[in-house]
Amino acid sequence: MWGSSRSGRRRAPGEHPIVRECRSFLDGDYAEHLVGAGRAVPAWAWLNSLAHGSLEDLRSLASGGPVRAPGFDATAVWRQALAYLAQEVLFLVDGGQDLAGLQRTTLVPLELALAREPARTDPGQLVWMVLDALAHPRTSRR
């Protein structure tokens, strides 16, 4: 039997863990993959959902809204930040910007920059970084 990712792509249950991890990264599911594996989730992995997700994936993230749980739940805070950022990206896309272009020129380069940094980034800092990158796109990024 085959399983499906959030994006609807099919996965073989017996696929090698490295393949599963790579597929999660490329599908924009890497943060949830790490959460499910009980591993720490760095900021760049949360950004992965925006940098690699489809339009349908971003609409789903944006509709997630705030998650309220008793006590402090770091994962819920990250998901809330991600829902807000997905709404901001969708606002730009609905205004005529190309999602793939935004991902290629802004979100993926930011994701890679965060992955290179050993510093810890909290959800609020990620929100500000993404908003700044979206407001000040750099067309010279590769």
PLY file of the C-alpha trace (Angstrom):
ply
format ascii 1.0
element vertex 142
property float x
property float y
property float z
element edge 141
property int vertex1
property int vertex2
end_header
0.00 0.00 0.00
1.18 3.51 -0.80
1.10 6.49 1.54
0.72 10.14 0.54
2.50 13.31 1.55
0.68 16.55 2.37
1.08 17.49 -1.28
-0.63 14.27 -2.39
2.49 12.69 -3.87
2.60 8.96 -3.33
5.23 7.28 -1.15
6.21 3.65 -0.91
6.07 2.42 2.69
9.35 0.52 2.30
11.41 3.30 0.74
14.85 3.92 2.21
14.92 6.47 5.07
17.30 8.74 3.12
14.92 8.75 0.15
11.99 9.49 2.49
13.92 12.37 4.07
14.92 13.83 0.69
11.37 13.50 -0.60
10.05 15.29 2.51
12.50 18.13 1.90
11.60 18.49 -1.78
7.85 18.26 -1.09
8.00 20.98 1.57
7.15 18.52 4.35
10.53 18.49 6.08
9.47 20.14 9.36
6.59 17.71 9.79
8.93 14.83 8.92
11.28 15.92 11.71
8.40 16.43 14.18
7.11 12.95 13.37
10.57 11.50 13.91
10.90 13.26 17.27
13.85 15.32 16.04
14.63 18.99 16.60
13.24 21.26 13.87
15.47 24.20 12.89
13.96 27.41 11.53
15.00 26.69 7.96
13.03 23.42 8.07
9.85 25.34 8.97
10.54 27.72 6.07
10.85 24.64 3.83
7.05 24.43 3.65
6.85 27.86 2.03
9.95 27.45 -0.11
8.86 24.14 -1.69
5.12 23.82 -1.16
2.55 24.00 -3.93
-0.15 26.65 -4.10
-2.56 24.11 -2.61
-0.08 23.38 0.20
0.25 27.09 1.02
-3.53 27.55 1.04
-3.78 24.65 3.46
-1.05 26.14 5.68
-2.71 29.57 5.61
-6.06 28.17 6.67
-4.47 26.36 9.62
-4.81 29.44 11.79
-3.64 29.70 15.35
-3.40 26.53 17.35
-4.26 26.87 21.03
-2.97 24.26 23.43
-2.74 24.25 27.19
0.69 25.42 28.25
3.49 26.29 25.87
3.74 24.22 22.70
6.69 25.28 20.54
5.43 23.32 17.54
2.08 25.14 17.69
3.89 28.50 17.80
5.91 27.57 14.70
2.76 26.43 12.88
1.03 29.68 13.77
3.97 31.68 12.37
3.93 29.52 9.25
0.17 30.07 8.77
0.71 33.83 8.93
3.61 33.71 6.47
1.64 31.49 4.08
-1.12 34.12 4.13
1.44 36.81 3.26
2.87 34.77 0.37
-0.65 34.06 -0.92
-1.46 37.78 -0.76
1.46 38.40 -3.14
0.49 35.49 -5.39
-3.15 36.59 -5.49
-1.83 40.05 -6.42
-0.16 38.63 -9.52
3.25 37.42 -8.39
4.36 33.99 -9.54
4.67 31.48 -6.67
7.51 29.55 -8.31
9.36 32.81 -8.93
8.91 33.95 -5.32
10.14 30.59 -4.11
13.14 30.54 -6.43
14.28 34.14 -5.91
13.32 34.77 -2.29
12.23 31.83 -0.17
14.72 29.13 -1.23
17.72 31.49 -0.90
16.51 32.48 2.58
16.00 28.82 3.48
19.57 28.04 2.40
20.99 31.06 4.23
19.26 29.96 7.45
20.53 26.39 6.99
24.11 27.72 6.86
23.71 29.71 10.08
24.40 27.93 13.35
22.46 30.62 15.27
19.07 29.71 16.67
16.14 31.54 15.10
12.79 31.78 16.86
9.37 31.98 15.13
9.14 35.77 15.50
12.58 36.26 13.96
11.65 33.99 11.05
8.48 36.00 10.45
10.48 39.23 10.29
13.15 37.69 8.03
10.57 36.37 5.56
8.55 39.60 5.55
11.73 41.60 4.95
12.81 39.27 2.13
9.36 39.48 0.51
9.30 43.28 0.81
12.83 43.68 -0.56
13.32 41.03 -3.23
16.77 40.71 -4.66
16.64 39.91 -8.34
20.36 39.13 -8.39
19.93 35.98 -6.23
20.74 32.75 -7.96
0 1
1 2
2 3
3 4
4 5
5 6
6 7
7 8
8 9
9 10
10 11
11 12
12 13
13 14
14 15
15 16
16 17
17 18
18 19
19 20
20 21
21 22
22 23
23 24
24 25
25 26
26 27
27 28
28 29
29 30
30 31
31 32
32 33
33 34
34 35
35 36
36 37
37 38
38 39
39 40
40 41
41 42
42 43
43 44
44 45
45 46
46 47
47 48
48 49
49 50
50 51
51 52
52 53
53 54
54 55
55 56
56 57
57 58
58 59
59 60
60 61
61 62
62 63
63 64
64 65
65 66
66 67
67 68
68 69
69 70
70 71
71 72
72 73
73 74
74 75
75 76
76 77
77 78
78 79
79 80
80 81
81 82
82 83
83 84
84 85
85 86
86 87
87 88
88 89
89 90
90 91
91 92
92 93
93 94
94 95
95 96
96 97
97 98
98 99
99 100
100 101
101 102
102 103
103 104
104 105
105 106
106 107
107 108
108 109
109 110
110 111
111 112
112 113
113 114
114 115
115 116
116 117
117 118
118 119
119 120
120 121
121 122
122 123
123 124
124 125
125 126
126 127
127 128
128 129
129 130
130 131
131 132
132 133
133 134
134 135
135 136
136 137
137 138
138 139
139 140
140 141
